[in-house]
């Protein structure tokens, strides 16, 4: 592991640092990425170590914020992602920031962010993630009907599958379950697995009961996000 495993834009931004320092920061970022899913606490430690030497680089602060969120350190996640936004001008992690507010027991603040102008300007995937966060915030506030309505967005489409579809379908199923609509919820839970299979996230031979929709995903749309989805 040399640090050169990072993508070109990240390596280019790290060139603002002294060469030896840039290499050390890059190596920590590579390790943070490798451990993010399996050991978020260790990923956070690597990202924090990178920040000790490269804290003025926006992508380093982003890594600290994302790994802190994954590790459940929501206060740090908000602080670091706020710093990333200030340096980079990007609102890409607004859904994580809003969900971190939920994690700190502030669903009202999460909804304030979800209904902001910045949230309205997110790309399609970001809007879906923010809808999921808003639904969770309404659930936190004991408002299950609003939790369901928050997810009834154009992307909630059984006949199309994108990278965000499994999470969206499951969130909708959970909202239906909370309202006692178990039969409808089962359909959406099953279709989440159909979406995962279509996207190559589940082995074909897995023993799973699938909801038989009239028409499964369009071949073109199921493979990946369509170019017109403003990614």
Backbone bond lengths (Angstrom), bond angles and torsions (degrees), N, CA, C in turn:
res aa  C-N    CA-C-N  psi(-1)  N-CA   C-N-CA  omega(-1)  CA-C   N-CA-C  phi
1 X - - - 1.453 - - 1.536 109.00 -
2 X 1.326 116.58 117.14 1.460 121.33 -173.20 1.525 113.56 -111.81
3 X 1.316 116.77 -16.15 1.460 120.55 -174.00 1.509 111.69 99.74
4 X 1.324 116.51 -18.87 1.462 120.75 179.18 1.530 112.15 -76.19
5 X 1.339 115.95 -3.47 1.463 119.73 177.68 1.525 112.23 -69.79
6 X 1.324 117.56 -15.48 1.463 121.49 -179.82 1.523 110.56 -67.98
7 X 1.334 116.04 158.39 1.456 119.15 179.14 1.527 110.56 -71.50
8 X 1.316 115.45 164.88 1.464 120.79 -174.07 1.526 113.64 -62.26
9 X 1.339 119.39 -43.37 1.473 118.21 179.57 1.529 112.70 -59.76
10 X 1.349 116.64 -38.27 1.462 119.92 179.32 1.521 110.34 -67.23
11 X 1.331 116.24 -45.27 1.468 119.63 179.29 1.521 110.92 -62.27
12 X 1.315 116.40 -37.35 1.469 120.01 179.20 1.526 111.07 -63.80
13 X 1.345 116.18 -40.39 1.459 119.08 179.76 1.523 110.94 -68.88
14 X 1.313 116.76 -33.24 1.465 119.95 179.98 1.525 112.50 -71.58
15 X 1.318 117.02 -15.22 1.471 119.44 179.27 1.521 112.03 -68.22
16 X 1.327 117.55 -9.91 1.463 119.88 174.60 1.529 110.92 -71.57
17 X 1.338 116.58 -12.88 1.462 121.52 178.84 1.523 110.57 -94.45
18 X 1.312 116.99 161.77 1.465 121.84 173.19 1.521 108.59 -59.89
19 X 1.315 117.69 144.26 1.466 122.92 -168.25 1.529 113.45 -53.68
20 X 1.328 117.37 -51.93 1.465 119.89 -178.22 1.529 110.65 -64.19
21 X 1.303 116.23 -39.42 1.455 121.33 178.76 1.521 110.53 -65.24
22 X 1.333 116.37 -41.41 1.463 121.16 179.38 1.527 110.78 -60.80
23 X 1.320 116.60 -40.31 1.465 120.52 179.10 1.528 111.02 -63.78
24 X 1.329 116.08 -43.57 1.462 120.36 179.78 1.537 110.88 -63.62
25 X 1.314 116.38 -43.27 1.466 120.83 178.60 1.527 110.06 -63.23
26 X 1.320 116.36 -43.89 1.463 120.70 -179.91 1.516 111.33 -60.87
27 X 1.311 117.50 -41.79 1.463 120.76 179.99 1.528 111.43 -62.82
28 X 1.316 116.50 -41.05 1.462 119.21 177.14 1.534 111.30 -65.92
29 X 1.318 117.26 -37.03 1.466 119.60 178.91 1.524 111.48 -66.92
30 X 1.332 116.53 -38.41 1.468 119.92 176.42 1.522 110.01 -60.28
31 X 1.320 117.27 -45.91 1.458 120.67 -179.12 1.535 111.47 -67.15
32 X 1.324 116.49 -35.45 1.462 119.46 177.26 1.522 110.19 -61.88
33 X 1.324 116.02 -41.30 1.459 119.63 178.16 1.514 112.42 -66.31
34 X 1.314 117.47 -38.24 1.464 121.20 -178.24 1.525 112.06 -67.97
35 X 1.334 116.79 -34.95 1.462 120.15 -175.90 1.532 113.51 -93.97
36 X 1.330 118.19 -5.45 1.463 120.97 -171.34 1.523 113.49 -53.82
37 X 1.323 117.66 -45.47 1.471 120.53 -176.24 1.524 112.80 -80.33
38 X 1.325 116.83 -41.14 1.462 120.51 -172.47 1.532 113.87 -89.63
39 X 1.319 117.46 -30.20 1.457 120.91 -177.37 1.534 108.75 -147.07
40 X 1.330 116.79 73.89 1.474 119.66 -175.26 1.525 113.90 -60.38
41 X 1.326 117.08 -29.62 1.459 119.24 177.51 1.517 111.78 -62.80
42 X 1.329 116.49 -44.24 1.465 121.03 178.16 1.526 110.23 -69.03
43 X 1.337 117.00 -37.32 1.463 120.22 176.38 1.526 110.58 -59.73
44 X 1.328 116.32 -41.09 1.463 121.40 178.45 1.523 111.03 -63.13
45 X 1.344 116.76 -38.96 1.462 120.42 178.60 1.528 110.72 -62.84
46 X 1.326 116.70 -41.95 1.465 119.98 179.27 1.528 110.73 -66.79
47 X 1.330 116.85 -42.84 1.468 119.63 179.37 1.526 110.65 -63.73
48 X 1.326 116.31 -39.19 1.471 120.33 178.56 1.525 111.21 -65.41
49 X 1.334 115.76 -37.92 1.467 119.60 176.96 1.523 110.37 -64.50
50 X 1.337 116.69 -38.41 1.467 120.20 176.85 1.521 110.62 -62.98
51 X 1.333 116.34 -37.73 1.466 120.62 -178.11 1.523 112.24 -68.37
52 X 1.320 117.35 -25.46 1.464 120.12 179.61 1.522 111.37 -63.35
53 X 1.348 115.44 -29.69 1.464 119.51 -178.74 1.526 113.36 -109.12
54 X 1.339 116.42 -18.36 1.464 118.87 -175.74 1.504 113.00 -134.01
55 X 1.327 116.34 36.76 1.453 121.26 -173.33 1.515 115.41 -64.92
56 X 1.329 117.68 -17.25 1.465 118.39 -179.04 1.530 111.85 -88.19
57 X 1.325 117.01 -3.77 1.464 121.86 179.53 1.522 109.09 -88.26
58 X 1.312 116.96 126.33 1.470 120.42 -173.38 1.526 112.29 -59.80
59 X 1.329 117.76 -41.03 1.457 120.38 -177.52 1.529 112.39 -67.07
60 X 1.323 116.62 -26.11 1.466 119.89 175.62 1.528 109.00 -71.07
61 X 1.329 117.03 -45.32 1.461 119.61 178.31 1.518 110.79 -63.70
62 X 1.323 115.86 -34.46 1.468 120.30 175.58 1.520 110.42 -61.17
63 X 1.323 116.73 -45.54 1.466 120.99 -179.64 1.520 111.10 -61.62
64 X 1.311 117.43 -41.07 1.463 120.47 178.61 1.531 109.66 -63.33
65 X 1.332 116.74 -44.47 1.461 120.17 -179.17 1.516 113.17 -64.20
66 X 1.326 116.43 -44.58 1.465 120.39 -178.34 1.525 111.08 -66.86
67 X 1.327 117.22 -42.85 1.465 119.47 -179.98 1.523 111.17 -70.27
68 X 1.335 117.22 -34.55 1.470 120.06 176.23 1.520 110.39 -62.89
69 X 1.324 116.11 -41.96 1.476 120.31 176.79 1.523 110.46 -60.09
70 X 1.334 116.21 -47.52 1.471 120.31 -179.38 1.519 111.51 -61.92
71 X 1.340 116.52 -32.14 1.469 121.28 -178.96 1.528 112.38 -85.16
72 X 1.327 117.49 -3.62 1.462 120.74 178.62 1.515 114.67 84.71
73 X 1.331 117.34 12.23 1.464 121.22 176.54 1.527 107.07 -93.40
74 X 1.326 115.88 80.68 1.457 120.60 -169.16 1.530 113.52 -71.86
75 X 1.316 117.04 -32.86 1.467 119.49 178.03 1.526 110.59 -63.43
76 X 1.333 116.36 -44.41 1.457 120.18 177.66 1.516 110.95 -66.10
77 X 1.330 116.20 -39.65 1.468 120.05 179.29 1.521 110.95 -57.95
78 X 1.332 116.59 -47.20 1.467 119.99 -179.90 1.520 110.80 -62.07
79 X 1.330 116.74 -45.84 1.463 120.55 -178.31 1.517 111.50 -61.14
80 X 1.328 116.88 -47.21 1.461 120.44 -175.87 1.529 112.19 -72.26
81 X 1.326 117.26 -39.09 1.460 119.23 179.28 1.523 111.19 -70.97
82 X 1.316 116.32 -28.97 1.460 120.40 174.24 1.535 109.85 -66.59
83 X 1.332 115.30 -40.78 1.468 119.71 177.53 1.522 110.52 -65.77
84 X 1.333 116.51 -42.62 1.470 120.43 176.89 1.523 110.25 -57.68
85 X 1.329 116.80 -44.03 1.467 120.50 -179.28 1.527 110.73 -64.16
86 X 1.318 116.61 -39.61 1.465 119.82 -179.45 1.531 111.29 -66.31
87 X 1.336 117.02 -39.89 1.461 120.23 -178.88 1.531 111.54 -74.30
88 X 1.329 115.98 -43.14 1.468 120.57 -171.96 1.525 114.01 -92.33
89 X 1.335 116.44 -24.85 1.459 120.21 -175.03 1.520 113.12 79.43
90 X 1.323 117.56 8.01 1.463 121.84 -177.28 1.525 111.69 -97.81
91 X 1.342 115.94 139.05 1.467 121.95 176.37 1.533 112.07 -102.92
92 X 1.326 117.03 16.88 1.453 121.06 -173.18 1.527 113.50 -55.94
93 X 1.341 117.08 -31.33 1.467 120.04 -176.55 1.538 112.99 -99.51
94 X 1.310 116.42 18.53 1.464 119.33 177.84 1.531 112.46 -57.04
95 X 1.350 119.50 -39.82 1.472 118.99 176.65 1.533 112.74 -60.82
96 X 1.334 117.80 -39.11 1.471 119.96 177.92 1.518 110.66 -65.67
97 X 1.321 116.39 -38.45 1.457 120.10 178.65 1.530 110.09 -64.65
98 X 1.322 116.41 -43.47 1.464 120.24 179.40 1.526 110.85 -64.54
99 X 1.330 116.72 -40.97 1.461 119.41 179.75 1.520 110.86 -69.03
100 X 1.321 116.82 -30.43 1.465 120.46 175.07 1.527 110.57 -65.57
101 X 1.325 116.80 -35.64 1.468 119.90 174.64 1.533 109.85 -61.81
102 X 1.309 116.81 -40.08 1.471 120.05 174.24 1.524 110.40 -60.59
103 X 1.330 115.69 -43.55 1.463 119.89 -179.27 1.508 112.73 -61.60
104 X 1.337 116.44 -26.07 1.456 121.17 177.93 1.524 112.18 -92.04
105 X 1.338 116.27 8.84 1.462 120.35 177.33 1.517 113.48 78.77
106 X 1.347 116.76 28.66 1.459 120.60 -179.12 1.527 110.32 -123.98
107 X 1.350 118.15 66.05 1.466 120.04 -178.39 1.518 113.52 -62.84
108 X 1.337 117.14 -30.61 1.472 119.16 178.28 1.523 110.78 -62.07
109 X 1.337 116.92 -40.60 1.452 121.35 178.06 1.524 110.48 -65.72
110 X 1.332 116.39 -38.34 1.463 120.42 177.79 1.526 110.40 -61.35
111 X 1.326 117.01 -42.61 1.461 120.58 179.59 1.524 111.29 -67.88
112 X 1.301 116.74 -35.51 1.465 120.24 176.80 1.525 110.47 -59.74
113 X 1.324 115.79 -41.73 1.461 120.37 178.21 1.522 110.77 -69.84
114 X 1.341 116.76 -38.55 1.467 121.22 -178.54 1.521 112.00 -64.90
115 X 1.321 116.93 -29.24 1.462 121.38 -177.35 1.528 112.51 -98.44
116 X 1.316 117.03 9.84 1.465 121.20 -176.20 1.528 111.56 -79.60
117 X 1.327 115.46 164.71 1.462 121.20 176.31 1.527 110.50 -63.36
118 X 1.322 116.16 -35.71 1.464 119.61 179.53 1.528 110.87 -63.00
119 X 1.326 117.14 -38.67 1.465 120.73 178.93 1.520 110.63 -66.54
120 X 1.329 116.96 -37.36 1.462 121.06 -179.90 1.526 111.89 -65.19
121 X 1.336 117.08 -21.97 1.461 121.41 -178.39 1.531 113.14 -94.15
122 X 1.335 118.05 2.02 1.458 121.14 178.82 1.523 110.69 -66.01
123 X 1.317 116.57 158.01 1.460 119.31 174.64 1.526 109.44 -72.74
124 X 1.319 116.74 177.43 1.464 120.69 -173.23 1.520 112.37 -57.73
125 X 1.327 116.72 -47.95 1.461 120.02 -179.91 1.524 111.13 -61.16
126 X 1.334 116.35 -41.19 1.458 120.46 178.76 1.519 112.01 -63.76
127 X 1.322 116.64 -39.15 1.459 119.96 178.80 1.529 111.29 -64.99
128 X 1.324 116.11 -38.05 1.466 119.71 177.58 1.527 110.02 -64.39
129 X 1.331 116.45 -46.76 1.463 119.52 179.61 1.528 110.81 -61.05
130 X 1.326 117.13 -39.04 1.454 119.77 179.97 1.529 111.04 -68.70
131 X 1.323 117.16 -35.08 1.465 120.23 176.60 1.526 110.44 -62.85
132 X 1.336 116.47 -39.98 1.468 120.76 178.11 1.524 110.39 -64.24
133 X 1.327 116.21 -41.62 1.463 120.57 178.20 1.530 109.95 -64.00
134 X 1.328 117.13 -45.55 1.467 120.89 -179.62 1.519 110.62 -60.89
135 X 1.323 117.12 -41.17 1.458 120.67 177.84 1.521 110.70 -60.49
136 X 1.325 116.25 -43.51 1.463 120.13 178.10 1.522 112.00 -63.57
137 X 1.331 116.31 -37.08 1.461 119.92 179.77 1.530 110.64 -66.56
138 X 1.328 116.39 -41.05 1.465 119.15 176.81 1.531 110.95 -64.00
139 X 1.329 116.14 -36.77 1.473 119.90 176.06 1.517 110.09 -63.24
140 X 1.329 116.82 -42.71 1.464 120.96 177.78 1.528 111.42 -57.29
141 X 1.324 115.15 -34.48 1.470 120.74 -177.48 1.525 112.82 -87.56
142 X 1.338 116.48 4.15 1.468 120.28 179.19 1.509 113.43 72.82
143 X 1.337 117.27 34.88 1.461 122.42 -179.30 1.533 109.53 -122.59
144 X 1.339 117.84 73.08 1.468 121.06 -173.90 1.522 114.71 -63.46
145 X 1.314 118.04 -33.08 1.471 119.43 179.19 1.528 110.46 -64.85
146 X 1.319 116.79 -43.11 1.461 120.17 177.81 1.527 110.76 -68.06
147 X 1.326 116.33 -32.35 1.462 119.80 177.04 1.520 110.53 -61.63
148 X 1.336 116.51 -39.11 1.461 121.08 178.10 1.521 110.95 -69.57
149 X 1.320 116.07 -47.24 1.463 120.99 -177.37 1.525 111.82 -60.97
150 X 1.326 116.89 -35.24 1.472 120.75 -178.71 1.522 112.15 -60.35
151 X 1.337 116.67 -24.15 1.464 121.20 -177.50 1.524 113.02 -94.49
152 X 1.297 117.77 -5.33 1.467 121.21 -177.31 1.521 109.13 -85.84
153 X 1.314 114.05 72.35 1.456 123.74 -176.63 1.532 108.36 -112.65
154 X 1.323 118.89 165.78 1.467 120.78 -177.64 1.526 114.31 -55.16
155 X 1.324 117.16 -29.63 1.470 120.16 -177.32 1.534 113.02 -75.44
156 X 1.339 117.61 -7.56 1.466 120.86 178.10 1.527 108.06 -82.88
157 X 1.310 115.82 79.35 1.461 122.67 -171.66 1.526 109.36 -131.38
158 X 1.326 116.27 116.04 1.457 120.74 -177.17 1.526 113.80 -66.77
159 X 1.321 118.00 -19.31 1.465 120.50 -174.38 1.520 112.89 -95.29
160 X 1.333 117.71 0.64 1.451 120.00 -179.82 1.523 109.51 -133.46
161 X 1.319 115.49 146.54 1.456 119.24 -179.23 1.507 112.44 -129.76
162 X 1.318 116.36 126.91 1.452 122.79 176.24 1.526 108.14 -127.69
163 X 1.323 117.37 177.20 1.455 120.67 -176.09 1.524 112.38 -58.43
164 X 1.324 116.82 -30.09 1.461 120.96 -177.81 1.526 113.34 -87.87
165 X 1.335 118.14 -9.22 1.461 120.63 -172.40 1.527 114.46 -59.96
166 X 1.339 120.40 -46.72 1.469 118.63 -179.20 1.528 113.16 -56.66
167 X 1.321 117.16 -43.93 1.474 119.90 179.86 1.523 111.20 -66.15
168 X 1.309 116.78 -40.94 1.461 120.57 -179.60 1.521 110.87 -66.23
169 X 1.321 116.75 -44.12 1.466 120.64 -179.81 1.534 111.26 -63.02
170 X 1.340 115.88 -41.61 1.465 119.06 179.62 1.530 111.52 -67.18
171 X 1.314 115.94 -40.51 1.464 119.21 178.65 1.530 110.34 -62.01
172 X 1.316 116.41 -39.37 1.468 120.27 179.04 1.529 110.06 -67.26
173 X 1.334 116.37 -39.95 1.456 119.68 176.55 1.519 112.24 -61.43
174 X 1.330 116.20 -41.02 1.468 120.02 178.77 1.527 111.04 -65.39
175 X 1.343 116.48 -38.31 1.461 119.68 178.40 1.526 111.16 -66.40
176 X 1.326 116.58 -37.61 1.464 120.22 176.55 1.527 110.48 -66.33
177 X 1.320 116.50 -42.00 1.464 120.63 178.56 1.525 111.16 -58.55
178 X 1.324 115.99 -40.99 1.464 120.26 -179.15 1.518 112.17 -62.86
179 X 1.331 115.52 -23.29 1.467 120.63 178.69 1.529 112.01 -96.08
180 X 1.333 116.47 6.63 1.462 120.59 178.71 1.508 114.43 79.07
181 X 1.315 117.35 15.72 1.472 121.61 -178.16 1.532 109.42 -99.98
182 X 1.344 115.29 64.54 1.456 121.93 -171.04 1.532 113.46 -63.71
183 X 1.310 117.42 -39.26 1.465 119.50 -177.58 1.535 110.72 -63.08
184 X 1.318 116.63 -44.37 1.460 120.19 176.92 1.523 110.73 -65.42
185 X 1.335 116.05 -38.89 1.465 119.92 -179.65 1.521 110.73 -61.17
186 X 1.333 116.86 -41.02 1.458 121.08 -179.49 1.519 111.35 -59.37
187 X 1.335 116.25 -39.20 1.461 120.21 178.48 1.524 110.98 -59.44
188 X 1.327 115.97 -44.58 1.457 119.50 -177.26 1.522 112.03 -72.75
189 X 1.341 117.30 -36.69 1.463 119.62 175.98 1.532 110.02 -61.97
190 X 1.328 115.95 -43.43 1.463 120.33 179.71 1.522 111.05 -64.79
191 X 1.334 116.06 -40.45 1.452 118.88 -178.70 1.532 111.74 -69.68
192 X 1.326 116.85 -24.43 1.468 119.73 174.10 1.526 109.93 -62.77
193 X 1.334 116.24 -38.56 1.459 119.93 178.28 1.529 110.22 -70.56
194 X 1.335 117.28 -37.58 1.459 120.69 175.28 1.531 109.52 -58.25
195 X 1.324 116.35 -43.03 1.458 120.70 179.39 1.521 110.90 -62.98
196 X 1.330 116.76 -42.45 1.460 120.34 178.91 1.523 110.80 -63.05
197 X 1.328 116.44 -40.30 1.466 119.97 178.80 1.524 110.48 -64.87
198 X 1.328 116.58 -44.31 1.458 120.56 -179.64 1.522 111.87 -63.92
199 X 1.317 116.23 -31.45 1.465 121.31 -179.12 1.524 112.23 -88.74
200 X 1.337 117.06 0.61 1.454 120.48 178.70 1.510 114.30 79.74
201 X 1.340 116.67 20.69 1.461 120.36 -178.51 1.525 112.72 -95.15
202 X 1.342 116.62 -8.83 1.462 121.70 179.55 1.513 107.86 -133.14
203 X 1.343 116.96 136.79 1.457 120.59 178.66 1.514 110.19 -65.96
204 X 1.326 115.74 142.08 1.461 120.80 -179.22 1.526 111.92 -59.79
205 X 1.355 116.42 -32.78 1.465 118.67 -175.47 1.517 113.23 -84.50
206 X 1.328 117.88 -0.90 1.463 119.51 178.67 1.517 110.46 -59.02
207 X 1.326 116.62 138.69 1.460 122.19 -177.66 1.522 109.28 -82.09
208 X 1.332 116.16 89.06 1.456 121.86 -176.60 1.513 108.76 -134.48
209 X 1.322 116.47 139.13 1.457 121.53 173.82 1.514 108.28 -83.95
210 X 1.332 116.71 126.33 1.452 121.17 -178.29 1.517 110.76 -106.94
211 X 1.317 114.63 143.61 1.460 119.69 172.17 1.521 108.05 -74.76
212 X 1.309 117.29 129.81 1.453 121.82 -176.19 1.528 109.18 -91.81
213 X 1.320 116.46 88.80 1.461 120.07 178.36 1.518 108.70 -72.20
214 X 1.322 117.15 159.30 1.455 120.60 179.40 1.514 110.72 -56.83
215 X 1.322 114.67 -37.05 1.453 119.55 -177.80 1.511 107.94 -145.94
216 X 1.345 117.38 117.82 1.454 118.54 178.08 1.511 109.47 -70.83
217 X 1.291 116.56 -175.97 1.443 120.56 -173.28 1.522 112.63 -59.35
218 X 1.333 114.72 145.27 1.458 120.40 172.16 1.521 108.00 -58.36
219 X 1.332 116.35 139.27 1.459 119.64 -176.71 1.516 112.64 -55.52
220 X 1.320 116.15 -42.97 1.466 119.02 -177.61 1.515 111.73 -69.17
221 X 1.325 117.02 -41.86 1.462 120.12 -175.27 1.512 111.56 -75.27
222 X 1.328 117.40 -30.54 1.459 119.98 -174.61 1.512 112.53 -70.21
223 X 1.328 116.90 -29.73 1.451 119.59 -174.93 1.513 113.42 -70.40
224 X 1.310 116.38 -34.91 1.473 119.93 -177.55 1.505 109.15 -168.98
225 X 1.324 116.19 171.00 1.456 120.51 177.97 1.519 109.93 -60.83
226 X 1.313 117.19 135.04 1.462 121.24 179.04 1.518 109.85 -70.66
227 X 1.346 117.79 147.73 1.467 120.11 -179.61 1.522 112.64 -58.13
228 X 1.321 117.38 -31.65 1.459 120.29 -177.96 1.503 113.44 -74.14
229 X 1.350 117.30 -1.77 1.462 119.76 -177.21 1.521 112.79 -82.01
230 X 1.327 117.01 10.54 1.480 120.95 173.68 1.521 112.27 57.81
231 X 1.317 115.72 47.94 1.465 120.76 179.91 1.505 110.83 -79.27
